[in-house]
Each structure stands twice: as C-alpha cells, then as structure tokens.
Amino acid sequence: MNPLSPYLNVDPRYLVQDTDEFILPTGANKTRGRFELAFFTIGGCSMTGAAFGAVNGLRLGLKETQSMAWSKPRNVQILNMVTRQGALWDNTLGSLALLYSAFGVTTEKTRGAEDDLNTVAARTMTGMLYKCTGGLRGIARGGLAGLTLTSLYALYNNWEHMKGSLLQQSL
C-alpha cells in the first residue's frame, strides 16, 4: 500500500492517468477528420500569410523610402506598406486554404474514404477555381500547379510505403 499524499490526503494511485484525457463515442477513431483539420488549416494559412506579408511589406517599405530621412511620414509610409502587404497575403492564403478545405471535405463525404486521392483532387480543384478568371488557360495552369504540388506531397508522404512495396515486388 502506497502512503497517502501528505498534501492532498489522497492515495496517489487514483491520480495516475494512463489513458487519453478525452472521451470518444464508442467506435469513433482517435484521429481528426478533414472537417476538424479545416479550421486549423484555414487559420494557420491565414496567420502565415499575414506574417509573411508583414515581413515583405517591411522590406518593400524600407526599400521604397530609403531616400527619405527618418521622420513621421516615412514611418507612416512603412507602416502602410506592412499593413497592406500583410492583408494581401493573409487574404490570398486564407482564401486558398478555405477553397482547399471545402473541396477536401466535399470529396471525402462524396467518396466516403479518406486518402491521398482526396488531397490531390481538392488541391487540383482549388488551383483551377482560384485561377478561373484567367480563362481556360488559367484554369489549366492552376489545375496543373495544384496537381503537381499535391503529387509531390503525396509521393513524399507515402515514400516509405512505396519503397516497401517496391522491395516486396522485387523479391
């Protein structure tokens, strides 16, 4: 018998947690689905875009105002550039993430499976829709960019699995 904790007056065996700290419905898997990950994806891309845009705006602002002496108008001009670039990149990456997440959730629900094919389809459709204002050529370029980047990601993500399959086939 372990001694009681002098601080809590409770047997310490009752405080040991060897299981997860959240409750799942019976039969539910312990990984988050596309819908739950969509919020993280959209927020992360939006914040990344804002940070990248702010740094880019600072660089551009310093470059454009380098001939000016340090003064209040120069500081305001730099701050305006930081704000403008931050908002531009935030909106761009946030919009792309929103489109990707919507297409990803839709393809998952439509197909009834979660695999890399959903990712490839979602990013290809995102590229196509994002560049649809450029006509058929823009749609083709956007789709090709999405397909290429996602295919490279899928290859990288499944490299060990593919390498193992190739080794088994050669034996």
Order of alpha helices (4+ residues) and beta strands (2+ residues): alpha-alpha-alpha-alpha-alpha
